[in-house]
Amino acid sequence: MQDAVSDERNVVFLVLDSLRTDRVSAYNPDVEFTDHIQALADSATVFENAVTQAPWTLPSHASMFTGEYPWEHGTTHARSYFDEDRATFVSAFREAGYDTAAITPNVWITPHKGMTGDFDHVENFLGTADNRLSVRLSRAFAKFYHSLGDTPRRILGRQIDRVFRAFDVDDSTRSEETVAAVTEYLGDRGDDDGNFFLYANLMEPHEPYRPPKRYAERHGVADDAAIPHRQKDVFTMEDIDFDQLERVYDASVDYTDDLVGEIVAALEDNGLRDDTVVVLLSDHGQALGENGGDFGHQFTVAEPVVNVVLMVDHPDREADTVADPIELRSLCDLVPAYAGIRPAPDPDDVFPETVVGGCEFPENFTGYIPTDRWDDYYRKHRYAKRDGVKVVKSVTEDGAATYEALDVETGESIPVPADLKAAVDATGDVDPGSADSDGVESGGGADDAGDRPVDDAVADRLEQLGYR
């Protein structure tokens, strides 16, 4: 990795939710529908072996923003909201005088979840839900929900799920609105001499899959295909057509690539391209039928889910490829360094010998995991990777742990190496009773943040993304 550059630069931090590495030509030359991302990669540093610290949005982002592992920052299924008192790298940009903005339709990156406290401007497309009362109600219900015991929480979760099934849900990705808002923001910045940090999030590779018709037709998606559109569908649908699922996913990535092209064009049209670092990444990947029918990213830490896209296009750097493993949490130190507002971190801290991550018991999904499949899906996972070998520790509700080792290149099971077993055992556990941003224990009251939001707009958006 090249040394950081001293001149301060703007930053566009562009997250492509659920994007797999094998659907991007920079990682898989057989892909023929990511030309705009490839154009960015042609002048960027491409990290070939980037790994997320969690297989879903909220803890993955919390790790990127803080540099901490999920079991350190505690923003997980066990407590699905962010403690706003924790420092994030976005605050470094505010302190350096940058204008900071977040534009995303992703309900996890909202004030309701505590993730946007360091941004000057936030656009979540939530309409009337974007107000302080809605945020406080959302947080209050979550604390109450998390304070319940296992049995009442699961009963309540199932009842909430039945209610949300009655909603008539439409497209949740807000892709065109997101790009339009990004374009407007960049237009304003083009007329402003000040530096900016822009976080933007495109949701098309995330279920539900409804790409524009021309993209679906280009990839051979049938109108009546048996495609799961919600995480819950894996439990309720029979005869899922995984070939069609891959096709509609590819169509969504194809569409995403054109959206990326529009954002890059907006930088160029406003004279910002030569002064802006573009960080393009996925927060996690997506399972599309692997391991006997895995779908989504909530119940698995398989390679297509934990391996992520990461590239950094800096106007003063030559194109490069980095093969060393890197954890997404390193972006907390790397992004300010790329912008020139902080010194470059020690490479030994950026490229550890072993990369790790994990997820907690899937509390957000207890409402619809079938009883006969509970033991298979209600599990906590930890993973560690080193030198082409991955070990996964899976823990059941009664605390029983199993370990599996995988040769990453061949996909074959191998004996569990003692050092990697020790690495996954050394990862921590989340304390669901740790203090939140209001200084109140999350296990004991009813006034904080967001697993089961009250506001209808937030609830709708969670349903749209398959979390209900």
DOROTI-62652 format. One line per field, with one value per residue (C-alpha): residue number from 1; residue in three letters; chain; x, y, z. Coordinates in nm, 2 decimals, padded with zeros to 4 digits. Layout:
k = (NUM|...) .
r = (ALA|...) .
c = (A|...) .
X = (X|...) .
Y = (Y|...) .
Z = (Z|...) .
END
This chain:
k = (1|2|3|4|5|6|7|8|9|10|11|12|13|14|15|16|17|18|19|20|21|22|23|24|25|26|27|28|29|30|31|32|33|34|35|36|37|38|39|40|41|42|43|44|45|46|47|48|49|50|51|52|53|54|55|56|57|58|59|60|61|62|63|64|65|66|67|68|69|70|71|72|73|74|75|76|77|78|79|80|81|82|83|84|85|86|87|88|89|90|91|92|93|94|95|96|97|98|99|100|101|102|103|104|105|106|107|108|109|110|111|112|113|114|115|116|117|118|119|120|121|122|123|124|125|126|127|128|129|130|131|132|133|134|135|136|137|138|139|140|141|142|143|144|145|146|147|148|149|150|151|152|153|154|155|156|157|158|159|160|161|162|163|164|165|166|167|168|169|170|171|172|173|174|175|176|177|178|179|180|181|182|183|184|185|186|187|188|189|190|191|192|193|194|195|196|197|198|199|200|201|202|203|204|205|206|207|208|209|210|211|212|213|214|215|216|217|218|219|220|221|222|223|224|225|226|227|228|229|230|231|232|233|234|235|236|237|238|239|240|241|242|243|244|245|246|247|248|249|250|251|252|253|254|255|256|257|258|259|260|261|262|263|264|265|266|267|268|269|270|271|272|273|274|275|276|277|278|279|280|281|282|283|284|285|286|287|288|289|290|291|292|293|294|295|296|297|298|299|300|301|302|303|304|305|306|307|308|309|310|311|312|313|314|315|316|317|318|319|320|321|322|323|324|325|326|327|328|329|330|331|332|333|334|335|336|337|338|339|340|341|342|343|344|345|346|347|348|349|350|351|352|353|354|355|356|357|358|359|360|361|362|363|364|365|366|367|368|369|370|371|372|373|374|375|376|377|378|379|380|381|382|383|384|385|386|387|388|389|390|391|392|393|394|395|396|397|398|399|400|401|402|403|404|405|406|407|408|409|410|411|412|413|414|415|416|417|418|419|420|421|422|423|424|425|426|427|428|429|430|431|432|433|434|435|436|437|438|439|440|441|442|443|444|445|446|447|448|449|450|451|452|453|454|455|456|457|458|459|460|461|462|463|464|465|466|467|468) .
r = (MET|GLN|ASP|ALA|VAL|SER|ASP|GLU|ARG|ASN|VAL|VAL|PHE|LEU|VAL|LEU|ASP|SER|LEU|ARG|THR|ASP|ARG|VAL|SER|ALA|TYR|ASN|PRO|ASP|VAL|GLU|PHE|THR|ASP|HIS|ILE|GLN|ALA|LEU|ALA|ASP|SER|ALA|THR|VAL|PHE|GLU|ASN|ALA|VAL|THR|GLN|ALA|PRO|TRP|THR|LEU|PRO|SER|HIS|ALA|SER|MET|PHE|THR|GLY|GLU|TYR|PRO|TRP|GLU|HIS|GLY|THR|THR|HIS|ALA|ARG|SER|TYR|PHE|ASP|GLU|ASP|ARG|ALA|THR|PHE|VAL|SER|ALA|PHE|ARG|GLU|ALA|GLY|TYR|ASP|THR|ALA|ALA|ILE|THR|PRO|ASN|VAL|TRP|ILE|THR|PRO|HIS|LYS|GLY|MET|THR|GLY|ASP|PHE|ASP|HIS|VAL|GLU|ASN|PHE|LEU|GLY|THR|ALA|ASP|ASN|ARG|LEU|SER|VAL|ARG|LEU|SER|ARG|ALA|PHE|ALA|LYS|PHE|TYR|HIS|SER|LEU|GLY|ASP|THR|PRO|ARG|ARG|ILE|LEU|GLY|ARG|GLN|ILE|ASP|ARG|VAL|PHE|ARG|ALA|PHE|ASP|VAL|ASP|ASP|SER|THR|ARG|SER|GLU|GLU|THR|VAL|ALA|ALA|VAL|THR|GLU|TYR|LEU|GLY|ASP|ARG|GLY|ASP|ASP|ASP|GLY|ASN|PHE|PHE|LEU|TYR|ALA|ASN|LEU|MET|GLU|PRO|HIS|GLU|PRO|TYR|ARG|PRO|PRO|LYS|ARG|TYR|ALA|GLU|ARG|HIS|GLY|VAL|ALA|ASP|ASP|ALA|ALA|ILE|PRO|HIS|ARG|GLN|LYS|ASP|VAL|PHE|THR|MET|GLU|ASP|ILE|ASP|PHE|ASP|GLN|LEU|GLU|ARG|VAL|TYR|ASP|ALA|SER|VAL|ASP|TYR|THR|ASP|ASP|LEU|VAL|GLY|GLU|ILE|VAL|ALA|ALA|LEU|GLU|ASP|ASN|GLY|LEU|ARG|ASP|ASP|THR|VAL|VAL|VAL|LEU|LEU|SER|ASP|HIS|GLY|GLN|ALA|LEU|GLY|GLU|ASN|GLY|GLY|ASP|PHE|GLY|HIS|GLN|PHE|THR|VAL|ALA|GLU|PRO|VAL|VAL|ASN|VAL|VAL|LEU|MET|VAL|ASP|HIS|PRO|ASP|ARG|GLU|ALA|ASP|THR|VAL|ALA|ASP|PRO|ILE|GLU|LEU|ARG|SER|LEU|CYS|ASP|LEU|VAL|PRO|ALA|TYR|ALA|GLY|ILE|ARG|PRO|ALA|PRO|ASP|PRO|ASP|ASP|VAL|PHE|PRO|GLU|THR|VAL|VAL|GLY|GLY|CYS|GLU|PHE|PRO|GLU|ASN|PHE|THR|GLY|TYR|ILE|PRO|THR|ASP|ARG|TRP|ASP|ASP|TYR|TYR|ARG|LYS|HIS|ARG|TYR|ALA|LYS|ARG|ASP|GLY|VAL|LYS|VAL|VAL|LYS|SER|VAL|THR|GLU|ASP|GLY|ALA|ALA|THR|TYR|GLU|ALA|LEU|ASP|VAL|GLU|THR|GLY|GLU|SER|ILE|PRO|VAL|PRO|ALA|ASP|LEU|LYS|ALA|ALA|VAL|ASP|ALA|THR|GLY|ASP|VAL|ASP|PRO|GLY|SER|ALA|ASP|SER|ASP|GLY|VAL|GLU|SER|GLY|GLY|GLY|ALA|ASP|ASP|ALA|GLY|ASP|ARG|PRO|VAL|ASP|ASP|ALA|VAL|ALA|ASP|ARG|LEU|GLU|GLN|LEU|GLY|TYR|ARG) .
c = (A|A|A|A|A|A|A|A|A|A|A|A|A|A|A|A|A|A|A|A|A|A|A|A|A|A|A|A|A|A|A|A|A|A|A|A|A|A|A|A|A|A|A|A|A|A|A|A|A|A|A|A|A|A|A|A|A|A|A|A|A|A|A|A|A|A|A|A|A|A|A|A|A|A|A|A|A|A|A|A|A|A|A|A|A|A|A|A|A|A|A|A|A|A|A|A|A|A|A|A|A|A|A|A|A|A|A|A|A|A|A|A|A|A|A|A|A|A|A|A|A|A|A|A|A|A|A|A|A|A|A|A|A|A|A|A|A|A|A|A|A|A|A|A|A|A|A|A|A|A|A|A|A|A|A|A|A|A|A|A|A|A|A|A|A|A|A|A|A|A|A|A|A|A|A|A|A|A|A|A|A|A|A|A|A|A|A|A|A|A|A|A|A|A|A|A|A|A|A|A|A|A|A|A|A|A|A|A|A|A|A|A|A|A|A|A|A|A|A|A|A|A|A|A|A|A|A|A|A|A|A|A|A|A|A|A|A|A|A|A|A|A|A|A|A|A|A|A|A|A|A|A|A|A|A|A|A|A|A|A|A|A|A|A|A|A|A|A|A|A|A|A|A|A|A|A|A|A|A|A|A|A|A|A|A|A|A|A|A|A|A|A|A|A|A|A|A|A|A|A|A|A|A|A|A|A|A|A|A|A|A|A|A|A|A|A|A|A|A|A|A|A|A|A|A|A|A|A|A|A|A|A|A|A|A|A|A|A|A|A|A|A|A|A|A|A|A|A|A|A|A|A|A|A|A|A|A|A|A|A|A|A|A|A|A|A|A|A|A|A|A|A|A|A|A|A|A|A|A|A|A|A|A|A|A|A|A|A|A|A|A|A|A|A|A|A|A|A|A|A|A|A|A|A|A|A|A|A|A|A|A|A|A|A|A|A|A|A|A|A|A|A|A|A|A|A|A|A|A|A|A|A|A|A|A|A|A|A|A|A|A|A|A|A|A|A|A|A|A|A|A|A|A|A|A|A|A|A|A|A|A|A|A|A|A|A|A|A) .
X = (00.00|00.13|00.19|-00.09|-00.09|-00.08|-00.31|-00.67|-00.92|-01.29|-01.42|-01.72|-01.77|-01.99|-02.14|-02.30|-02.51|-02.48|-02.25|-02.05|-01.70|-01.76|-02.01|-01.75|-01.51|-01.23|-01.25|-01.39|-01.28|-01.57|-01.82|-01.93|-02.18|-01.98|-01.80|-01.84|-01.70|-01.42|-01.34|-01.30|-01.09|-00.86|-00.73|-00.78|-00.61|-00.81|-00.80|-00.84|-00.90|-01.11|-01.33|-01.63|-01.65|-02.01|-02.25|-02.51|-02.53|-02.55|-02.26|-02.05|-02.09|-02.03|-01.70|-01.60|-01.70|-01.53|-01.25|-01.39|-01.51|-01.88|-01.82|-01.64|-01.89|-02.19|-02.40|-02.54|-02.85|-02.80|-02.84|-02.93|-02.85|-02.54|-02.41|-02.38|-02.12|-01.87|-01.62|-01.64|-01.41|-01.68|-01.62|-01.26|-01.39|-01.62|-01.33|-01.12|-01.39|-01.55|-01.92|-02.04|-02.35|-02.52|-02.76|-02.91|-03.24|-03.10|-03.31|-03.01|-02.81|-03.06|-03.10|-03.34|-03.04|-02.79|-02.57|-02.59|-02.49|-02.17|-02.33|-02.43|-02.69|-02.89|-03.13|-03.30|-03.62|-03.83|-04.07|-04.26|-04.06|-03.76|-03.82|-03.70|-04.02|-04.01|-03.64|-03.72|-04.01|-03.81|-03.54|-03.78|-03.94|-03.61|-03.49|-03.82|-03.79|-03.43|-03.52|-03.76|-03.66|-03.61|-03.96|-04.17|-03.93|-03.99|-04.36|-04.38|-04.15|-04.39|-04.69|-04.51|-04.43|-04.79|-04.89|-04.62|-04.74|-05.05|-04.85|-04.85|-04.48|-04.33|-03.97|-03.74|-03.42|-03.50|-03.21|-03.31|-03.39|-03.06|-02.86|-03.07|-02.99|-02.62|-02.61|-02.78|-02.54|-02.24|-02.38|-02.39|-02.04|-01.92|-02.02|-01.85|-01.48|-01.51|-01.42|-01.68|-01.72|-02.02|-02.15|-02.38|-02.55|-02.70|-02.93|-03.00|-02.79|-02.99|-03.32|-03.60|-03.50|-03.69|-03.44|-03.58|-03.73|-03.46|-03.20|-03.42|-03.47|-03.10|-03.02|-03.30|-03.52|-03.86|-04.17|-04.30|-03.97|-03.98|-03.74|-03.72|-03.76|-03.74|-03.51|-03.83|-03.90|-03.63|-03.86|-04.19|-04.12|-04.10|-03.88|-03.69|-03.53|-03.17|-03.07|-03.33|-03.22|-02.87|-03.00|-03.21|-02.92|-02.69|-02.96|-02.96|-02.58|-02.59|-02.83|-02.61|-02.31|-02.50|-02.59|-02.23|-02.15|-02.41|-02.24|-01.89|-02.03|-02.18|-01.83|-01.68|-01.96|-01.91|-01.54|-01.48|-01.33|-00.97|-01.01|-01.20|-01.11|-01.37|-01.40|-01.62|-01.71|-01.97|-02.06|-02.12|-02.20|-02.50|-02.57|-02.75|-02.81|-02.47|-02.45|-02.77|-02.99|-02.85|-03.01|-02.94|-02.68|-02.84|-02.78|-02.45|-02.08|-02.00|-01.73|-01.97|-02.11|-01.80|-01.57|-01.63|-01.55|-01.31|-01.13|-01.00|-00.95|-00.72|-00.64|-00.27|-00.22|-00.14|-00.35|-00.25|-00.37|-00.33|-00.35|-00.29|-00.60|-00.76|-01.05|-01.32|-01.28|-00.94|-01.12|-01.17|-00.80|-00.74|-01.01|-00.90|-00.54|-00.65|-00.82|-00.50|-00.65|-00.47|-00.14|-00.12|-00.17|00.10|00.07|00.09|-00.23|-00.40|-00.30|-00.32|-00.21|-00.55|-00.88|-01.18|-01.55|-01.88|-02.25|-02.48|-02.79|-03.04|-03.28|-03.43|-03.56|-03.70|-04.05|-04.03|-03.76|-03.97|-03.95|-03.82|-03.53|-03.46|-03.14|-03.00|-03.06|-03.06|-02.68|-02.40|-02.10|-01.73|-01.48|-01.11|-00.91|-00.53|-00.31|-00.60|-00.77|-01.10|-01.23|-01.60|-01.72|-02.09|-02.26|-02.62|-02.87|-02.75|-02.39|-02.26|-01.99|-01.88|-01.58|-01.53|-01.22|-01.22|-00.96|-01.07|-00.93|-01.08|-01.38|-01.29|-01.32|-00.99|-00.89|-00.93|-00.59|-00.52|-00.41|-00.72|-00.94|-00.77|-00.82|-01.20|-01.21|-01.03|-01.30|-01.52|-01.89|-02.14|-02.26|-02.63|-02.65|-02.38|-02.47|-02.62|-02.58|-02.83|-02.63|-02.91|-02.86|-03.00|-03.14|-03.34|-03.57|-03.77|-03.61|-03.37|-03.28|-03.41|-03.46|-03.84|-03.92|-04.26|-04.28|-04.48|-04.23|-03.94|-04.14|-04.23|-03.87|-03.76|-04.03|-03.92|-03.56|-03.69|-03.64|-04.01) .
Y = (00.00|00.34|00.61|00.86|01.19|01.51|01.73|01.72|01.56|01.51|01.16|00.97|00.66|00.45|00.13|-00.12|-00.33|-00.71|-00.70|-01.02|-01.01|-01.28|-01.04|-00.77|-00.79|-00.65|-00.97|-01.21|-01.14|-01.35|-01.08|-00.86|-00.62|-00.40|-00.17|00.14|-00.02|-00.16|00.19|00.30|-00.01|00.06|00.37|00.24|00.03|-00.29|-00.50|-00.86|-01.01|-00.78|-00.93|-00.79|-00.81|-00.90|-01.05|-00.78|-00.40|-00.26|-00.43|-00.42|-00.04|00.01|-00.18|00.03|00.36|00.27|00.03|-00.21|-00.57|-00.63|-00.79|-00.46|-00.20|-00.42|-00.31|-00.65|-00.87|-00.87|-00.49|-00.36|00.01|00.21|00.40|00.75|00.83|00.61|00.79|00.73|00.83|01.06|01.28|01.33|01.49|01.72|01.83|01.89|02.13|01.90|01.91|01.56|01.40|01.06|00.97|00.62|00.45|00.18|00.19|00.06|00.38|00.63|00.84|00.57|00.33|00.59|00.57|00.92|01.14|01.26|01.38|01.74|01.63|01.31|01.19|00.86|00.91|00.83|01.13|01.21|00.95|01.18|01.36|01.35|01.20|00.91|00.85|00.85|00.62|00.38|00.37|00.33|00.02|-00.14|-00.12|-00.27|-00.55|-00.63|-00.62|-00.91|-01.27|-01.51|-01.66|-01.34|-01.17|-01.46|-01.46|-01.08|-01.12|-01.37|-01.14|-00.84|-01.05|-01.14|-00.77|-00.67|-00.93|-00.72|-00.43|-00.37|-00.33|-00.15|-00.10|-00.03|00.05|00.41|00.39|00.67|00.90|00.82|00.90|01.21|01.33|01.25|01.44|01.74|01.73|01.71|02.00|02.21|02.11|02.21|02.56|02.55|02.58|02.36|01.99|01.73|01.37|01.20|00.86|00.70|00.36|00.18|-00.11|-00.29|-00.61|-00.65|-00.84|-00.78|-00.81|-00.58|-00.44|-00.24|-00.46|-00.40|-00.54|-00.84|-00.91|-00.88|-01.15|-01.38|-01.34|-01.51|-01.31|-01.61|-01.72|-01.87|-01.62|-01.54|-01.17|-01.18|-01.36|-01.54|-01.68|-01.94|-02.10|-02.06|-02.12|-02.45|-02.53|-02.21|-02.15|-02.07|-02.03|-01.75|-01.61|-01.57|-01.41|-01.15|-01.08|-01.03|-00.80|-00.60|-00.57|-00.46|-00.19|-00.09|-00.06|00.20|00.39|00.40|00.54|00.82|00.91|00.92|01.13|01.38|01.41|01.49|01.72|01.93|01.95|01.74|01.42|01.53|01.64|01.34|01.00|00.74|00.45|00.18|-00.13|-00.37|-00.40|-00.78|-01.02|-01.25|-01.62|-01.73|-02.10|-02.22|-02.50|-02.67|-02.36|-02.07|-01.74|-01.39|-01.30|-01.33|-01.70|-01.77|-01.66|-01.84|-01.71|-01.53|-01.34|-01.24|-01.16|-00.81|-00.56|-00.28|-00.04|00.31|00.55|00.84|01.12|01.12|00.74|00.49|00.18|-00.10|-00.45|-00.56|-00.93|-00.91|-00.98|-00.67|-00.62|-00.36|-00.21|-00.08|00.18|00.37|00.46|00.44|00.67|00.98|00.90|00.88|01.21|01.36|01.46|01.20|01.02|00.68|00.39|00.12|-00.14|-00.41|-00.28|-00.26|-00.61|-00.86|-01.22|-01.34|-01.17|-01.24|-01.16|-01.30|-01.26|-01.31|-01.52|-01.38|-01.21|-01.00|-01.33|-01.52|-01.44|-01.67|-01.94|-02.26|-02.48|-02.78|-02.57|-02.37|-02.55|-02.50|-02.13|-01.99|-01.99|-01.76|-01.76|-01.66|-01.70|-01.66|-01.67|-01.71|-01.83|-01.97|-02.15|-02.05|-02.18|-02.12|-02.17|-02.22|-02.21|-02.34|-02.19|-02.43|-02.32|-02.63|-02.53|-02.70|-02.61|-02.64|-02.57|-02.50|-02.47|-02.14|-02.21|-02.56|-02.53|-02.86|-02.94|-03.00|-03.07|-02.77|-02.60|-02.55|-02.19|-02.08|-02.26|-02.06|-01.74|-01.79|-01.88|-01.56|-01.34|-01.18|-01.19|-00.91|-00.78|-00.69|-00.51|-00.25|00.11|00.29|00.65|00.77|00.61|00.36|-00.01|-00.17|-00.46|-00.27|-00.01|00.13|00.43|00.36|00.24|00.05|-00.33|-00.32|00.04|00.18|00.44|00.30|00.43|00.27|-00.05|-00.05|-00.01|-00.30|-00.51|-00.41|-00.52|-00.86|-00.80|-00.87) .
Z = (00.00|-00.09|00.17|00.25|00.06|00.26|00.05|00.18|-00.06|-00.07|-00.01|-00.16|00.04|-00.18|-00.03|-00.26|-00.03|-00.06|-00.36|-00.41|-00.54|-00.80|-00.97|-01.03|-01.33|-01.12|-00.91|-01.18|-01.54|-01.67|-01.56|-01.85|-01.69|-01.45|-01.69|-01.48|-01.16|-01.38|-01.51|-01.15|-01.07|-01.36|-01.18|-00.82|-00.55|-00.56|-00.24|-00.35|-00.01|00.19|00.46|00.65|01.03|01.02|00.75|00.77|00.74|01.09|01.27|00.95|00.93|01.30|01.26|00.96|01.14|01.47|01.38|01.64|01.61|01.66|02.01|02.10|01.98|02.06|01.77|01.67|01.67|02.05|02.06|01.71|01.76|01.77|02.08|01.95|02.22|02.04|01.82|01.44|01.16|01.03|01.33|01.21|00.89|01.08|01.31|01.00|00.87|00.61|00.52|00.60|00.44|00.44|00.16|00.19|00.18|00.42|00.74|00.94|00.86|01.01|01.33|01.45|01.47|01.60|01.29|01.16|01.46|01.30|00.97|00.90|00.65|00.63|00.37|00.44|00.23|00.53|00.49|00.81|01.00|00.98|01.31|01.67|01.81|01.56|01.65|02.03|01.99|01.77|02.03|02.32|02.17|02.09|02.45|02.57|02.32|02.41|02.78|02.74|02.80|02.52|02.52|02.53|02.28|02.03|02.09|02.03|01.73|01.57|01.63|01.49|01.18|01.13|01.14|00.89|00.64|00.59|00.45|00.08|00.03|-00.27|-00.39|-00.10|-00.28|-00.38|-00.62|-00.86|-00.57|-00.41|-00.72|-00.77|-00.42|-00.46|-00.79|-00.62|-00.33|-00.56|-00.77|-00.45|-00.36|-00.71|-00.63|-00.28|-00.20|00.11|00.14|00.19|00.30|00.14|00.24|-00.02|-00.02|-00.32|-00.23|-00.56|-00.49|-00.16|-00.17|-00.28|-00.64|-00.87|-01.13|-01.42|-01.69|-01.95|-01.71|-01.62|-01.98|-02.06|-01.80|-01.89|-01.58|-01.63|-01.53|-01.32|-01.17|-00.82|-00.67|-00.30|-00.23|00.15|00.39|00.53|00.18|00.23|00.49|00.31|-00.06|-00.22|-00.53|-00.53|-00.88|-00.78|-01.15|-01.18|-00.85|-00.98|-01.30|-01.11|-00.88|-01.19|-01.33|-01.01|-01.01|-01.38|-01.28|-00.99|-01.21|-01.42|-01.11|-01.01|-01.35|-01.29|-00.96|-01.11|-01.40|-01.15|-00.99|-01.33|-01.44|-01.13|-01.16|-00.85|-00.99|-00.96|-00.60|-00.47|-00.33|-00.42|-00.18|-00.34|-00.13|-00.03|00.34|00.30|00.02|-00.05|-00.05|-00.37|-00.30|-00.18|00.09|-00.01|-00.05|00.16|00.07|00.19|00.45|00.80|00.88|00.71|00.72|00.39|00.17|-00.08|00.22|00.42|00.12|00.00|-00.27|-00.18|-00.40|-00.35|-00.64|-00.53|-00.78|-00.68|-00.68|-00.95|-01.00|-00.77|-00.66|-00.30|-00.23|00.15|00.36|00.50|00.74|00.66|01.01|00.89|00.69|01.01|00.99|00.62|00.49|00.69|00.58|00.22|00.26|00.40|00.74|00.94|00.92|00.75|00.99|01.04|00.76|01.03|01.18|00.84|00.71|01.00|00.96|01.06|00.97|01.19|01.22|01.34|01.41|01.71|01.74|01.48|01.72|01.43|01.27|01.56|01.44|01.14|01.19|01.18|01.49|01.30|01.16|01.48|01.57|01.22|01.20|01.55|01.59|01.67|01.44|01.45|01.17|01.12|00.80|00.75|00.46|00.26|00.54|00.71|01.04|01.14|01.50|01.53|01.86|01.93|02.18|02.45|02.41|02.22|01.98|01.65|01.44|01.06|00.85|00.48|00.22|00.07|-00.28|-00.33|-00.10|00.06|00.43|00.61|00.97|01.20|01.26|01.63|01.58|01.39|01.64|01.91|01.70|01.68|02.05|02.13|01.98|02.23|02.32|02.30|02.63|02.57|02.90|02.82|02.86|02.56|02.45|02.71|02.99|03.06|03.07|02.76|02.95|03.20|03.06|02.77|02.63|02.36|02.01|01.72|01.67|01.64|01.53|01.61|01.33|01.03|00.77|00.94|00.99|00.62|00.52|00.74|00.58|00.24|00.31|00.44|00.81|00.90) .
END
